[in-house]
Amino acid sequence: MAKLLRRLAPLLWIITITLPGLVHASATTHRAVPIGGPLPKGRVEAAIHAYNGWLDLTMARNDAAGIATAVVVGDKVRWQRTLGYADAATGARVTPHTVFRIASLSKAFASALTGLLIRDGAFGWNTRIEQALPFFMLKNAQYAREATIADILSQRLGLPHNAYDNLMEDHGRYPELVRRLDRVNPICAPGACYSYQNVAFSLIGDVVYAETGDFYYHQVEKRIFWPLGMHTATYGRTALEASRSWARPHWRDHGRWMPFQPKEAYYRLAPAAGVNASLDDMEKWLIAQMGGAPSVLPPQLLRVLHTPLVETPSERWATPWRRARLRNAQYALAWRVYDYAGHRLIFHAGAVQGYRAMIGFFPDLHVGMVILWNCDDAVPAQLMPMFFDRLLGLPFVDWAGIERPVRHVYHARRPRRGH
């Protein structure tokens, strides 16, 4: 009997810690939040309670190496939690100060810095790229003359999707690749269509240097990181690995999480994917984007940054939760703008090898969330829409598949030295 109980203990533990949250989340009697209306009393706390249970089950199933996540209401952090390993090999745990790569969440720092420089009169959203960067060329010379700063930041340069990303991942160098954009066949005129970029997006870093005489990342540090108190936020792999606590990327080997060295490729594209930040940093960034730091990011600038500029219809079909919940999808200045079941959602996701990140908030409800994790597993990415559904009083859907039957429960162990 004792041996049987030991075998059943992990499953019993999962049921105990998650059943209250899942039952609470599965109820369909919660009133949906009206468009533009206030959240019912206690709704945020109820959504957090459910989210806590889903996080417990995610980690019990070993669906992530480590997670750092928070909920912000107004200009305050309502709740935060960290789980799992920053380094499964040493047993180091994730804390609110553990630094992750945030991948494409970096892009919003580029648009915010650009907006601050424009406010100071350095240049304008409609400044043509060739005015700031004489080397800039496209295959169509007329298109090159028309392309603007806003076209870079809103992914409307007219190049094929992710142009030259494959070469960047294959040890390509940004200065060489960006000067080869004139070999790429355009798919539309600048400003006419959406097509996501990383190499071309990073032209904004060259524009900043050309117009200010200062390195792009120095400007972000001086104008955003330091004023917001983002004390562990940095750029580049060297800075990541110099952090007092940093999350190693992990892959799963027979149920065990194994850390590996971060890849360098997308660090070469600082504006597109170069930021490292902790949960503590990202809470401050989310508060600022929600209007809670007007001395750093004034309301007028936020309105510009969050105003949609181009339709992104493919986003509506990218995942099951998007297909079910999104009525419209657009891109602003380094932010996605969704109609999420009638509510305006400002959102972005990021991914590089071994790291994932998501951030999103409802301006009308003044509620937002950020989640960072250090593996490629997609399960944590589905927890955010589950939280949003619960917050809005929508019918429960297990987007993350965490209610699937339990077959094996793995726990990362510290490997013996030398392995």
C-alpha positions in Angstrom: 0.0 0.0 0.0 2.8 2.4 0.9 4.5 1.8 -2.4 1.2 2.4 -4.3 0.7 5.7 -2.5 4.2 6.8 -3.4 3.5 6.2 -7.0 0.2 8.1 -6.9 1.6 11.0 -4.9 2.5 13.2 -7.9 -0.9 12.8 -9.5 -2.7 13.4 -6.2 -0.6 16.6 -5.7 -1.5 17.9 -9.2 -5.3 17.3 -8.5 -5.0 19.0 -5.1 -3.3 22.2 -6.2 -5.2 22.7 -9.5 -8.8 21.5 -9.0 -10.0 24.6 -7.2 -8.6 26.9 -9.9 -9.8 24.8 -12.8 -13.4 24.4 -11.4 -13.5 28.1 -10.7 -12.3 28.8 -14.2 -14.6 26.4 -15.9 -17.8 28.0 -14.5 -19.9 29.7 -17.3 -22.1 31.8 -15.0 -19.7 34.8 -14.8 -21.1 37.9 -16.5 -19.2 39.0 -19.6 -17.6 42.4 -19.3 -19.5 45.0 -21.5 -17.5 46.9 -24.0 -16.0 49.9 -22.3 -17.6 48.9 -19.0 -15.9 48.3 -15.7 -14.7 45.0 -14.4 -17.1 43.4 -11.9 -15.8 43.5 -8.3 -13.4 40.7 -7.6 -13.0 39.7 -11.3 -9.2 40.4 -11.4 -8.6 38.3 -8.2 -10.8 35.5 -9.6 -8.8 35.4 -12.8 -5.5 35.4 -10.9 -6.8 32.6 -8.7 -7.5 30.5 -11.8 -4.2 31.5 -13.5 -2.4 30.3 -10.4 -3.9 26.9 -10.7 -3.0 26.7 -14.4 0.6 27.6 -13.6 0.8 24.9 -11.0 -0.4 22.3 -13.4 1.9 23.6 -16.2 4.9 23.1 -13.9 3.7 19.8 -12.5 3.5 18.6 -16.0 7.0 19.9 -16.7 5.7 22.0 -19.6 8.3 24.8 -18.9 11.7 25.1 -17.4 11.0 28.4 -15.7 8.4 31.1 -15.8 8.1 34.7 -14.6 4.8 36.4 -14.8 2.8 39.3 -13.4 -0.6 41.1 -13.6 -0.7 44.9 -13.6 -3.8 46.9 -12.7 -3.6 50.6 -13.4 -0.2 51.7 -12.3 0.4 49.0 -9.7 1.6 45.4 -9.8 -1.4 43.5 -8.5 0.3 40.1 -8.5 3.5 38.4 -9.6 4.9 34.9 -9.5 8.0 33.0 -10.5 8.3 29.2 -10.9 10.9 26.7 -12.0 14.5 26.9 -13.0 16.8 29.7 -14.2 19.3 26.9 -14.6 18.2 23.3 -14.1 21.8 22.1 -14.0 22.6 24.0 -10.9 19.1 24.2 -9.4 19.1 28.0 -9.5 15.5 29.2 -9.3 13.7 32.0 -11.3 13.2 35.1 -9.2 11.6 38.5 -10.1 15.1 39.8 -10.8 16.2 36.9 -13.1 17.0 38.3 -16.5 15.5 36.7 -19.7 15.8 37.4 -23.3 12.6 39.1 -24.4 13.1 38.7 -28.2 10.7 40.7 -30.3 9.2 42.5 -27.3 12.4 44.6 -27.8 10.7 46.3 -30.8 8.4 48.4 -28.7 11.5 50.0 -27.1 12.6 51.0 -30.5 9.3 52.7 -31.3 9.1 54.4 -27.9 12.7 55.8 -28.3 11.9 57.0 -31.8 8.8 58.8 -30.5 10.8 60.5 -27.8 13.4 61.7 -30.4 10.7 62.9 -32.7 9.1 64.8 -29.8 12.5 66.5 -29.4 12.6 67.5 -33.0 15.4 65.1 -34.2 13.3 63.9 -37.2 9.7 62.9 -38.0 7.6 59.8 -38.5 7.4 60.7 -42.2 11.1 61.4 -42.5 12.3 59.3 -45.5 14.8 56.6 -44.6 17.2 57.7 -47.4 17.4 61.2 -45.9 19.0 59.7 -42.7 20.8 56.8 -44.3 22.3 57.5 -47.7 23.3 53.9 -48.1 19.6 52.7 -48.0 18.4 51.1 -51.2 15.6 48.9 -52.3 15.3 47.0 -55.6 12.7 49.5 -56.7 14.4 52.9 -56.5 11.1 54.8 -56.2 10.1 52.6 -53.3 13.4 53.5 -51.6 12.7 57.2 -52.0 9.2 56.8 -50.5 10.0 54.6 -47.5 9.7 56.4 -44.1 10.6 55.9 -40.5 7.0 54.9 -39.7 7.2 52.3 -42.4 10.1 50.6 -40.6 8.4 50.5 -37.2 5.0 49.4 -38.5 6.3 46.6 -40.6 5.2 48.2 -43.9 8.5 48.4 -45.8 7.1 46.1 -48.5 9.7 43.3 -48.3 8.9 39.6 -48.1 8.1 38.2 -44.7 11.3 38.0 -42.5 13.7 38.9 -45.3 17.2 37.6 -44.6 16.4 36.1 -41.2 17.6 32.8 -42.5 21.0 34.3 -43.3 21.2 36.1 -40.0 20.6 32.8 -38.2 23.4 31.3 -40.4 26.0 33.6 -39.0 25.1 36.5 -41.2 26.3 40.0 -40.3 23.7 42.8 -40.1 25.8 45.5 -41.9 26.2 43.3 -44.9 22.6 42.0 -45.0 21.0 45.4 -44.6 23.0 46.7 -47.6 21.7 43.8 -49.7 18.0 44.7 -49.3 18.2 46.1 -52.8 18.5 42.5 -54.1 15.1 41.5 -52.6 12.0 41.6 -54.7 9.4 43.8 -53.0 5.8 42.5 -52.5 4.2 46.0 -52.3 5.0 49.7 -52.1 6.1 51.0 -48.7 3.2 51.7 -46.5 0.8 49.5 -48.6 1.0 46.2 -46.9 2.1 44.4 -43.7 5.2 42.1 -43.7 7.1 41.3 -40.5 10.8 42.1 -40.5 13.8 41.8 -38.2 16.8 42.8 -40.3 15.0 45.7 -42.0 13.3 46.8 -38.7 16.8 47.2 -37.3 17.4 50.1 -39.7 15.9 52.3 -36.9 19.1 51.8 -34.9 21.1 53.2 -37.8 18.7 56.1 -38.0 19.1 56.9 -34.3 22.9 56.9 -34.6 22.9 59.0 -37.7 20.5 61.6 -36.1 21.9 61.7 -32.6 25.6 60.6 -32.9 25.0 58.2 -30.1 24.6 54.4 -30.2 21.1 53.1 -30.3 21.3 51.1 -27.1 22.8 54.0 -25.2 19.8 56.1 -26.1 17.4 53.4 -24.9 19.3 53.1 -21.6 19.3 56.9 -21.1 15.8 57.7 -22.2 13.9 54.5 -21.1 15.7 52.0 -18.9 17.1 54.3 -16.3 14.2 56.7 -16.0 11.8 53.8 -15.5 14.1 52.1 -13.0 14.7 49.1 -15.2 17.9 48.3 -13.4 18.6 44.9 -14.8 17.6 45.6 -18.4 20.5 45.4 -20.9 21.3 44.7 -24.5 23.4 41.8 -25.8 24.6 38.4 -24.9 27.6 39.5 -22.9 25.4 41.7 -20.7 22.9 38.8 -20.3 25.6 36.5 -19.0 27.0 39.1 -16.7 23.7 39.5 -14.9 23.6 38.5 -11.3 20.7 36.1 -12.1 19.9 35.1 -15.6 17.7 32.4 -17.1 19.6 29.9 -19.3 17.7 28.6 -22.3 16.6 25.0 -21.9 15.7 22.1 -24.1 14.0 18.9 -22.9 15.9 15.6 -23.0 13.8 12.5 -22.0 11.8 14.6 -19.6 14.7 16.5 -18.1 15.4 20.2 -18.8 18.9 20.8 -20.0 20.4 24.3 -20.2 22.4 25.4 -23.2 24.3 28.5 -24.3 22.3 31.4 -25.7 22.6 31.9 -29.5 24.1 35.1 -30.8 22.2 35.6 -34.0 19.4 38.0 -33.1 21.5 39.9 -30.7 23.0 41.4 -33.8 19.6 43.0 -34.4 19.4 45.1 -31.2 16.3 47.1 -32.1 14.4 44.0 -33.2 15.4 41.5 -30.6 18.3 42.6 -28.4 16.8 43.4 -25.0 17.4 41.4 -21.8 15.0 42.1 -18.9 13.7 40.7 -15.7 10.1 40.4 -14.6 10.7 43.4 -12.3 11.8 45.4 -15.4 8.9 44.3 -17.5 6.4 45.2 -14.9 7.7 48.8 -15.0 7.6 48.7 -18.8 4.0 47.5 -18.8 3.0 50.2 -16.3 4.6 52.8 -18.5 2.8 51.5 -21.6 -0.5 51.6 -19.7 0.1 55.3 -19.0 1.5 55.0 -15.5 4.8 56.8 -16.2 3.8 60.0 -18.1 7.1 61.8 -17.3 8.9 59.1 -19.4 6.2 58.1 -21.9 3.6 60.9 -22.2 0.0 60.1 -23.0 0.3 61.8 -26.4 3.1 59.5 -27.4 1.4 56.4 -26.2 -1.7 57.3 -28.4 0.6 57.5 -31.4 2.4 54.2 -30.6 -0.8 52.3 -30.1 -2.7 53.6 -33.1 -3.1 50.9 -35.8 -1.6 51.6 -39.2 -2.0 48.4 -41.2 -4.3 45.3 -41.2 -2.7 41.9 -40.3 -5.4 39.4 -41.3 -3.1 36.4 -41.0 -2.8 37.0 -37.3 -6.5 36.1 -36.8 -5.7 32.5 -37.9 -2.3 32.0 -36.3 -3.5 30.0 -33.3 -6.8 28.5 -32.0 -7.4 31.2 -29.4 -6.8 33.9 -32.1 -9.3 32.2 -34.4 -11.9 32.1 -31.7 -11.4 35.4 -30.0 -10.1 38.0 -32.5 -12.5 40.0 -34.6 -9.8 42.2 -36.0 -6.0 42.3 -36.0 -3.7 45.2 -36.9 -0.2 46.5 -36.4 0.7 49.8 -34.9 4.3 51.1 -34.1 5.9 47.9 -32.9 2.6 46.8 -31.2 -0.1 44.5 -32.3 -3.6 45.8 -31.8 -6.4 43.2 -31.5 -10.1 43.3 -31.1 -10.3 40.6 -28.5 -14.0 39.6 -28.1 -14.9 43.3 -28.5 -12.1 44.7 -26.2 -9.1 46.5 -27.6 -5.9 44.5 -26.7 -2.4 45.9 -27.1 -0.1 42.9 -27.5 3.2 41.5 -28.7 5.0 38.2 -28.5 8.6 37.3 -28.9 10.6 34.2 -29.6 14.3 33.2 -30.0 15.8 29.8 -29.5 15.2 28.8 -25.8 13.2 31.9 -24.8 9.6 33.1 -25.2 7.9 36.2 -24.0 4.4 37.8 -24.2 2.9 41.1 -23.1 -0.6 42.4 -23.4 -3.1 44.9 -21.9 -6.6 46.1 -22.2 -6.6 50.0 -22.2 -10.3 50.3 -21.4 -9.9 48.0 -18.4 -6.5 49.1 -17.3 -5.4 45.5 -16.8 -2.3 43.9 -18.3 -0.1 40.8 -18.1 3.5 39.8 -18.9 4.9 36.3 -19.1 8.5 35.2 -19.7 9.8 31.6 -20.0 13.1 30.0 -20.9 12.3 27.1 -23.2 10.5 26.6 -26.6 7.4 24.9 -25.2 4.2 26.6 -26.4 2.0 25.8 -23.4 2.8 29.0 -21.4 1.8 31.1 -24.5 -1.8 29.7 -24.2 -2.1 30.7 -20.6 -2.4 34.4 -21.3 -5.6 34.1 -23.4 -7.0 31.8 -20.7 -6.4 34.5 -18.2 -8.0 37.1 -20.5 -11.0 34.9 -21.1 -11.5 34.5 -17.3 -11.0 38.2 -16.8 -13.6 39.1 -19.5 -16.1 36.5 -18.3 -15.9 34.4 -21.5 -16.6 30.7 -21.6 -13.7 28.6 -20.4 -11.6 27.0 -23.1 -8.5 25.0 -22.3 -6.3 26.7 -24.9 -3.1 25.3 -23.3 -4.3 21.7 -23.2 -3.5 21.4 -19.5 -6.6 19.3 -18.8 -5.4 16.5 -21.1 -5.0 13.1 -19.4 -1.8 12.8 -17.3 0.5 10.1 -18.5 3.9 11.0 -17.2 4.9 13.7 -14.8 8.6 14.7 -15.0 10.6 16.9 -12.7 13.9 18.4 -13.7 16.7 17.0 -11.7 20.2 18.4 -11.1 22.5 16.2 -13.3 25.6 14.8 -11.8 28.7 16.9 -12.3 30.2 16.4 -15.7 26.9 15.6 -17.5 
